Amino acid sequence: MGNARLQSIHVHPVKAFRGLAPREAVVEPWGLAGDRRWVLIDDGGKVVTQREHPRLALAAAELLPGGGVRLSAPGMEPLTVPVPGPVGLLSMEIFRDKVEAVPAEGEEAHAWCSAYLGAGMRLVYMDDPATRRPVDPEYALPGETVSFADGYPLLLTTTASLDALNALIAQGDRADEGPLPMNRFRPNVVVAGTEAWAEDGWSRLTIGEVAFRVTKPCGRCVVTTTDQSTAERGREPLLSLGRHRRMGGKLVFGQNLVPCSRGTIRVGDPVTIIE
């Protein structure tokens, strides 16, 4: 394990949109700076992701200084959306969590997102991630919070495990769908230089000088079957995960992390497994 290193970093300014791959990122208690602080909700106040709208894979959000975003998508004029002022909170629901968020100011961003998806949408911002949404209490320590990520501040995957999964896909009924790229799994940090599935046994690690706690394996959903460059869906990797990576009733790939300290992580940083 002495050669494990951080191969890539991924930040998704708007949940479900295409991610960015910076060379370094600031680690905050609730995740990487700028990651999933924006999200779409429907007219009923429920979060909208690629589960319902695979075309979100083709939309991009550039992170601007101060936390605003520049949205772009096929057939749409780019739109710059600043961080909203304290214009009042609205209540929304993200995977059974009731969360308060701030809507983008004016109607332009809501209209842009609605036009792209052909359904009524609102773009909202998490103004105070330190207080808005606690991590699942079954796996959290008191006071731990998360942005609009699925459930935990960071998701870690390893290149060796992806290689092993692609080998399983190559032996399966839908071998033509492989090999899959890592972006199917939408991680925050990708680690190289480990054994396949080594992360199953980790509980604490450091990336560079920043410490993390490993909470639980990441249960995977239909988003992983969505080609992030075309928005088309297949059967893999869920078919192979169902045969080979079923844990506690979930199909798993990757590990959820909670930061234990603040700092900056950089591509190439050593990854040290503490226990």
N, C-alpha and C positions, 0 to 999 in steps of 0.2 A: 504493500500500500504506500510505499515511500514515494512513488511516482505519480500519485493522483494529483490532478491539477484541474483548475477551472477552465473549461474549453470555451464556453460562451455564456453570455448574459442576455436575458430577454425581458423586455419591459413592454407591457400592453397598456398604453395610456387610457384607451377606452376598452372596457371589457368586451370580448368577442371580436374586436377588430384585429387586424394584422398587428404583429408585434414589431418592436425595434430591437436591434442587437448592438447596444453600446459596448465600448471597450471597458467601461467601468460604471459602477452604480453605487449610490449611497444606500446603505441598509438602515432603514428606520424600524421601529418596533413592530409596525403593522405590515412591513414588506419593503420592496425596493422603492426608492423615491420615484413618484410618478406612475407607479404600476396600478392600474385598475382603480383609479380615483374617479373615473367617469363611467357611466353605464346607461343603457337605454331601458326604459320601462314602457309598458303598454298602457292603454287607456284605463285598465283596471289597477294600475300601480304595481304590476308584477314585473320582475326583471326579465329582459329579453336577451337571449344568447344565440349562438349557432345551433343550439338544440332545435329551436323553432325556425330560425332563419339562417340557413347555411350561407347565404350570400353575404353575411357579415364578414366572412373570411376574406372577401375581396375589398373590403373597406379598410382604409388606413387612417391612422391618427398620428401626426407628428407632435411631439411634446415641445411646447414653447416655454421660454423662460417665465417663471412665475406660476406654471402649472396649467396654462391654457393649452388648447389643442388646435391643430389645423387638420380638418377632416378632408378626405378625398375618397372617391369611389368611382367605379366605371359609370360613365354617362352623367356624372355630377360635376358641377363647378366646385372647386375647393372652397372651403369655408373656414375662417378663423373664428374660434369660440373662446373668449376670455373666461377666466375664473369668475364666477358670479359673485356679486357683492352679497351682503346679508339681506337678501330680499324675502326671506321667509322660508321655512322648511316645509317639505311635504313628506307624507308617510308613504313608504314603498315596502315591497316584500321581495326578499331574495332568499330563495330556498328555505322557506318557513321562518326566516328571521324578519322581524319588523324593524325597519331602519329609517331614520330620517335623513333626507338629502336636500340639496339646494338645486332647484331647476336652473338650467342655463337661462341667462337674461334674454328678454324679448322672445320673439316667436321664430326667428330665423333658423336656429339650430334644430328646433323641434320639427319645423317644416321640412328641412333638409333631410333629416333622418326618416321622417314619414314618407317623403317622396321616394327615397331610395328603396325602402322596403315595401311600399305600397300598403301601409297600414299605419294607424295612428300611433306615434311614438313621442316620447319626451326624453331629452338628454339631461341627466342629472349628475351632480357633483357631490362627492363626500368632502365636506368642508373641514371636519374635525375627526380624523381617523382614530385619535386617541380615546374617543368616548362613544362613537356612534354604534359600533358593532363588535361584540365580544366574540372571541374564538369559541368553538364548541366546548361547553364546560366539561364534557366527558374527557377531553384531552388537553384542556388549557390549564394554565396556572392563573391565579387571580390577577385581573387587570390586563390580561393579554387581549389585544384587539386585532382586527383585520380590515382591509379595504373591501372592495367589491369582488375580490377573488372568491373562488368557489367556497372556500372554508378556512384556509390557512394562509399565513403571510407569504410563504414561498413554496414553490414546487421544485424539487430536485429530480433530475433524471441522469442516467449514465449512458455513455456511448456503448459500453460493453453489453449492457442489458438490451439496448436497441438492436445491436448486432445479433444477440441471441434470439430476440423476438423475431427478427427478420428471417433467421434460419428456420424457425418454427413455421412462419408463414410460407416459406418456400416449400415446406414438406406437406402443406395442407391443401384443402380443396380449392382455395382461391389464391394459389401461388402467383397468378398473373397480376394480383393487386400489389405485390411487394416488389422490391423492398420499400418500406415506408420511411419518410424523412422524420426527423425529430419534431418538426413543427406540428405534426399531428397531435402531439401531447401538450403543447403550449406551456413548456416549463419556464421557470425563471432562471435557473442555473443548471448547466450541463457539465458533468464531471467526466473527464477521460482518465485512463490509467488505472482502472479497477478491474476486478473480476466481474463477470456477469452475475447479476442479482446480489452482489455483495452488500448493496444498500439495505437489503432486507434485515440485516443484522446490526445496523448502526443505531445508536441512540443519541450520541453527541459528536459534533465535529466542528472544525474551524475551516473557514475559507479565508486565506490570508490571515488577518488578525481578528476577524469577526467570528464569534462563536454562535452556534445554532443548536437547537434541540430538535431531534427527529420525533414527530408525534405519532404518525401512523402511515401506512401505505395509502396511495391515492387511488380511490375507486374510479374507474373510467366509464364514460358514457358515449353516446352516439357521436359526439363531436369528434372523437378520434377517428371515426370512419369518413370524415369530411376532408376531401382533398383541399388543402389551404390555398392552392393556386387556381383551382377551377370551381370550387364549392360543390363539386359532385360527390355523391356518397357511394361507398362500397360496403363490404361486410367486414373487412379487416381494419384494425387488429382485434376487434371484439371476438371474432370467431376463434382465433388462436389463444387469446387471453382466457376465453371461456374454457378451453381445453387444458391449459397449462398454468394459468396464473389466477386461480380462484382462491380468495382468502376471505373467510368470514362472510360468504355470500356475495362478495364484490369481485369484479374483475380488476386487477390492480396492475399499475405500472407507475413507478416513481414513488417518491416519499415526500410527505408534507413536512415543512420546517417552520419553526418559530425562532426568530432571532433572540439571542441572549445578551447581545451587546450591539452597540451602534458602530458604524465605521464605513469604509469604502472597500468594495471588492473589485478586483481587476482581472480581466482575462489573463490566464497564465499563473494566477495565484496558486500556491500549494494548497491541497485539501488534506487535512489531517484528521483521521478518525480517532477520537478520544476514547470512545467505548461503544 
